[in-house]
Amino acid sequence: MLFRLKCLRTILRIRWPTRVSNKEIMDRASVSRINDKIRRRRWTWIGHVLFGDKSSDCIVALGWQPEGKRAVGRPKTTWR
């Protein structure tokens, strides 16, 4: 995020002594946050996967449930 905003500041010719918020820079450049783009693309992808063939690898991976338990002392992380 910092690199992207630094590049936008350079493109918009905003010098370092000028105090301009990151949100204002995003508005001036009329770009959206990267997180929003990634989230939108994920939802598009999941829509294609769910309406696809029921025997595809993606559908099988989405419905997979792990068997067994983790070893003692492992950090509590999710399976997905």
Contacts in CASP RR format, 6 or more apart in sequence:
PFRMAT RR
TARGET T0000
AUTHOR 0000-0000-0000
METHOD contacts of the structure
MODEL  1
MLFRLKCLRTILRIRWPTRVSNKEIMDRASVSRINDKIRRRRWTWIGHVL
FGDKSSDCIVALGWQPEGKRAVGRPKTTWR
1 34 0 8 1.000
4 34 0 8 1.000
5 22 0 8 1.000
5 25 0 8 1.000
5 26 0 8 1.000
8 25 0 8 1.000
8 26 0 8 1.000
8 29 0 8 1.000
8 31 0 8 1.000
9 20 0 8 1.000
9 25 0 8 1.000
11 29 0 8 1.000
12 25 0 8 1.000
12 28 0 8 1.000
12 29 0 8 1.000
14 20 0 8 1.000
14 25 0 8 1.000
26 32 0 8 1.000
26 33 0 8 1.000
49 56 0 8 1.000
49 58 0 8 1.000
49 59 0 8 1.000
49 62 0 8 1.000
50 59 0 8 1.000
52 59 0 8 1.000
53 59 0 8 1.000
66 79 0 8 1.000
END
